[in-house]
Amino acid sequence: MTGGGILELASYLETLPQPHIVCDREYRIVAANAAYRGRCAHFAEVLGKTCYQVSHRYTQPCDRAGEACPLARSLLSGQRERAVHLHHGAMGELYEAIELSPVRNAQGEITHFVEKLEEIPIAKSLAHAVGLVGRSPAFQKMLELVARVAPSDAAVLLRGESGTGKELVAHAIHDASRRSRAPFVVLDCSGLPDALFESELFGHERGAFTGAATRREGLVNAASGGTLFLDEVGDIPYSMQVKLLRLLETGTYRRVGSTELLKSDFRLISATHRSMQRFVAEGKFRQDLYFRLNTFPIALPALRERREDIPLLAEALLARVSSRVLAISAEAMELLVAYSYPGNIRELRNLLERASLLCDGKEVGPEHLAEEVREGGGNGFDAGAPAASAGPAGGTGGSLEEIRRALVRGGTRKDLARKLGLSERTLYRRLSRAREAGKD
């Protein structure tokens, strides 16, 4: 591209509302529109500087600093490339979606690149969600997938250990979608028998079963126009899976006790901490339904897989759980970073809440942390073993009677959840249901 061509391109970019720059093959910025210059107030002049210097304050390209560099990828592919990066801007650090397109000369050689930056709504939603902050490669990889799928209506399957924030990510996807103004409806599938699951999902007519005194609309109807989130989807009763599959394939359903065919338009997001492939292989989950749910899988990293995020998370969570301003000492932070977190972000939050209650001063120290953290353990869990595979293969999933017997024998609820192959949240929910029913 000639100098005149760059001037013409720069003149066009100046009319665009999103930040745009033109870079050469050496990452140097040769043109930048007003929107880009405005977001980079920390530099008086950006022309001649490299894109990684301005956006990241790096001294080397992104791919050499452990990030995916769209420019380097475009040089290899010769095509448009996209990525999500954490950038420095006039308003501080923010996640932005990058779209980089190669520009060729008359001989077909790539000489320059046009880069568009756009703040992504999903990042705003995640930033305000408890615990969902980070800058590690594992977190950014997840965020890039979330940002790509959010604007679509594709079914999403969130996979991750208990406590990694699957419901929060699901809500963030909803908030960044075209359905954000419609309801976000949650159904916890764990521990629901066939009839109750069907009634919760589809609703029922008056008199459909004992106790059905009035007609009740189901959650499918409540989610119409919005998003239906099925948590712990691996626990859906097998006999109900074919009815859910029919709903997803046709968009139609019937209330329990009714012959009327109803329709609902919703976006489905599901989540599990289990190995769904194993469930399919064992005949516990329908393969055709699994394929429907697994259109766009996203793995949520365990906290031990993103240790560099722990200081940032710890400070953010402590500010939320403490009623006063507290700091974390260097010694305490070192222990927090080294811990294995079988309960992931939820466990970190609980540890910090407990520490804030024990701390009388202005700084959380090692003495305020739980014993397992001070000893550098993980409550007996193997830090390398995912919660999805915990528990005996082929186990029942933990009936209320099994749970009661195990509690009588002793041990912590955390250990019990592991042995039964349940998440801690599922265990707590089942115990709560039993207490409410007067069975405990």
N, C-alpha and C positions, 0 to 999 in steps of 0.2 A: 504494500500500500504506500503510495506517495504521500509527501507532506500535505499536498492539496486534498488528497482523499481523506486524510485524518482530520483536517479542518472541517471538511464537509460532514463527516460522521460526527464530530464533536458538536457541530451546530445542530444536527438532528437530535442528539442525545440531550442537549440543553432543554429541549421542549418536553422531555419525559419527567413524570413526577417521581419515579423511583430512582434511587442512586444508581448511576452507570459510570463505568470507566472503560478506557481502551488501554490494553497492555500489549507490550511487545513480547517476543519469545523469552526475553530475559526478565520477565516479571515487572518491568518498569512501566509506570503509568505515564502515558503520553497524552491522554485527554480525560477529563472528569467533568461531569455536569454539576450544576448548582446544588442539586439534591445530595450528591456525594460529598461535595466540598462542605456543605452544611453539617453533615453528620461526622465530619472529621475536624472538628474545631481545635483539636489538640495539635494540628499541623497548620501552620500559616500557609504553606504551599505544598501541594501533593504531587505536582508534575515533576517527573524525574525520580521520584521515590518509588520503591517497589511496593506492590500490593500487600505483601506479607509484613512489610515494615509499618505501613499505615494501619492496616486492619488488625494485625496481631501484635505489633511491636516486636516481631521476631527479627533475628539477624540472619535467618536462612529460610528458604521456602518451606511451606507447610509440610510437604511430604518428608522433609528431612527432620521435622520437629514432631513427628508421630501422628500427623493428621493426613486425611485424604485431600490431595491438592487437585482441584478440577482442571487447572491449567496443565499440569503434568499429565493428567489422564487424557486430556483432549489432544495433546501432542502425540500420544500413543494411538488413540482411537480415531483421530481426525474428525470427531463428531462433537456435538453439544454435550456438555457434562453438567451435572448438578451435584450439590453437596450442601450440608448444613454445618456452619461454623459459628463459634463464639467469637464475636468481634468487639473491639474497642470502638466506642463512638462518643458523641458529644454528651449523651445521657448515661454513659457508663458502659458496662459490658452487656451485650444482648446477643441472642441467637438470631442468625439471619440465614435465609435460603439463598444460595448462590446459583445463578444460571449463567454459564459461560459458553459463548459461541465462537468458533474459530472464523477468522476472516482470511480469505485467500487472494493471492495476486493473480495476474493474467495467466501465469504458468500453472496455477492450481496449488501453489505452495502456501502453507499457513504462515502468515507474517505477523498477524496481530490477533487479539481476542477482545470481544466485547463482553464485559461482565456486568450482570444486573444483580443488585442486592435487594432483598425484600425481607422485612421483619415478619416472622411467621407467627400467626395467632396461637399456634400450639405451644410455642415457647412462653408466651404470656400466661397461658393457662397453667402450664407446668410450674412456672415460677411462683405462682400463688398457691400451689398445692403443697400440703405439708409433706416435707421430706423429698419432694421430687425436684431437687436441684443438683447440679453437677457439671463437671467439665472434662471428665475422664473420657478416653476413647470409647469405652464400653457404653457409657451414657450417651455420648454423641451419636454413636451408631444406632442405638435404639431411637433417639430423637429424630434422626433422619428418616427412619422407616415410618415413624408416627406422623411426621410432617407430610410424607408422600401419600399416605393412605387417608388422612383425615378428610380432605375435600371430596373424596369419592364416597360411594355407597357400598363398597366392598365389605364382605364379612371379615372380621378381624378375630384372630385367636391369640390372646395374650398368654404366654407361657412363662412361668417363673415360680420361684419358691415362695412360701408363705411370708408375708411381710414386705415384699418388694414393691408394693404399691400398684397392683394391677387395676383395682377399681379407680384409683386416681388417674391412671393413664387412660382408662376407658372414658372417664368423664372429660378429660382433656381432649381426646379425639372428638367427642361429641361437641364440645365447646368450639372447636375449630372447623366444624362441618357446616354444611348448609342447613342442617337441622338444629342448629344451636338454640333457636328460640322455642323449639318444641320440647316435650318432656324427655328426661333421661330416667328410665325406669329400670330398677334393679330387682332381679330374682335370684336369691341364693338357693341353688339346687341341692345343696347338701342336706341329707337326712329327710328328704320329703318322700313319703310313700306315693305310689302311683296316683291314687285318687286325689290326694291333696295337691300334687304337682299339676295335674290336669286342671283342677279347679282354679288354682292360682294363676296358671298361664292363660287359660281360655275363658274362665268365668263359669257360672252355672245359672240354671233356671231355678225359680222357686219350686221347692219340692223335689228337686233332682236327687236328693239323698237326705238322710236324717239330719236335721239341724239346718237345712237350707230353707230358712223362713222367707227369704226375699231373693230376688234376682240379683246377681253380682257380676259386674263386668270384670273381665280378667286383665292381666297386665299387658297382654297383646293389644287390647283395645286402648289401654292407657298410654301405650308407647306409640300409637299411630301418629305418623308425621315426625316422630323423633327417633330415639335410640333405645333398644332393649338390650340390657346387659345381663347375661347369664353367667353368674359366678359359680365356680366349681362345677363346670359343665360335665365333667367326668362322672358326677354322681347322679345324672339323670337316669331314672329307672328305665331299664331296657325296653319295657313294654310301651313307654311313652316316647321313645326315640323316633319311631315311625311317624307318630302324629306331629312331632316337631319338624321332621323332614318334610312332610306334606305341607306344613305351613310355610316353610322356607321356599319350597318349589312352586307353590301356587299362590301364596299370599292369602289363603283362605283357611277358615277354621270354624268350628261349631262350639258353642257353649255346652257344658255338660248338661244333659237332659233336653237338648234342643236339636231340631232338624234343620234350623235356619242356617244357611251358609253365609258367613260374615267375611269381610275383607279388612286387612290392615296393612298399611304401608309403613314399614319401620326399617331402621338399619340395625343389624345384629352385631354385637360385640360379645365375645365369650372369653372366659378365662379358666385356667386350670393350673394346679401345681403338680398334677399327675403326668405320667407318661401315657399319652393317648394312643401312641403307636402300640404300646404293650397291651393296653385295654382292647384295642381292635384285634390284635393277634390272639388274645385269650378269649375272644368272643363276648366280651363285656360291653362293647360299644360298636354300633353299626359303622361299617366302613364308609357307606355312602353318606351318612350324616357327618362323619368326621371330615370327609372331603369338602362338604358344604361349609362347615365351620372354619376350616383351615385354608380359606381362600388367600388370606394374607397373614401368615403367622409372624408374631413379634416376640422375641425372647427378652425378658426383663432380667438384667444382670443381677446376680446376688451382690450383696454389699461387699463381701470379701473379694469380688472380682473388680471392684472399683474403689480400692482403698484410698486412692488419692483424693476421692470426694469426701471422705469421712470428716476431715477438719471443717470443710465448708458446710456439710450437713449438720455436724454437731453444733456449730455456732448458730445456724438457722433454727434448728430444733430447740436448742436451749432457750433461745429468745422467745419461742412460742410457748413452751411449757412452764417457764419460770415467771413469777409475778414481779420479779425485780431484775435489774441488770446484773448479769453474772458473766465472768470470764472463765475460761478453762486453762488451767496451768499447763505448761509444756510437758510435765511428767504425766499428767492425766491424759493429755491428748495422745501422747506416745502409746499409752496403754489402750486407749480407744481404737487407735489405728491398727494395733497388733491383734486385737480380738477377732474371733472368727464369725461372730454374729449368725448363729443358726436361725434367729428370728428376724434377721435383716433390719430394714429401716424401722420397723415397728419396735424391735427390741432396742435399737439405739435410742429411740424416743423414750421408751420406758426407763432405760438406764439413766438418761439425763433428767427425767422428771424426778426419779428417786434421789439422784444426786443433788438436785436443786433444793429438795426438802431437807436433806441432811446438812447442807452447807449453811453455816451461819455468817460466813464472811462474804467477800466479794469475788472469790475465785474457787471454782471446783477443783479439788485436788484428788490424788489417788485414793485418799482415805474415804472419800465420798462415793467411790465407785463400788459396784457389787464385787463380791469375792471372786467370782469366776473371771471377771475382767482383770482384777489385780493379779490373779494367778496365771493369766494369759491363756486360759482354756476356752472351751466352747460348750460347756454344759454336757460334756460327754458325746457331743456330735462330731462326726468326721467332717471337717471343714470342706473337704473336697467332694462330699457326697450330696447331691441335690436332694431337696426335700421331696421332690416328685417321686423318688424311688424309695423313700423311707417306708419302713413297715414291712411286714412279711408279705412276700409275693402271694397273690391269691387270697389275701385276707378279706374279712367281711366288711372292712371299713369302719367297724366299731359300733355295734348296737348299744343302746342305752344300758342294757343288762351287762354287756362286756365292760363298759366304762365304769359302771358301779362296782363290779367285782375287782377291777384293776385298782380303783381308788382305795378300796378296802385293804388291798394287799400293800398299799403304800407306794411312794414314788411321787415325783412332781408331775403336774399336768403336762408340762413340756415333754417329758420323757414318755408319758402315756400317749400323747398325740403321735409321737414318732413311732411307737410300737404298733399303734393301730393304723398307721398309714394315713393319718388325718392332718390337716393343718390345725394350728392352735385355735384359730378363729372358729373353724368348724366344730372342734371339740367344745369350745366355750358355748357356742350356739346350741348344741345338743343338750348340754347340761342346763342351760337356761330354760330351754323348752321343757325339760323334765321337771325343773323346779316350779315353773308356772303351772304345770299340770298337777302339781302336788305329789309327784312320784319320788322325790328325793327325801 
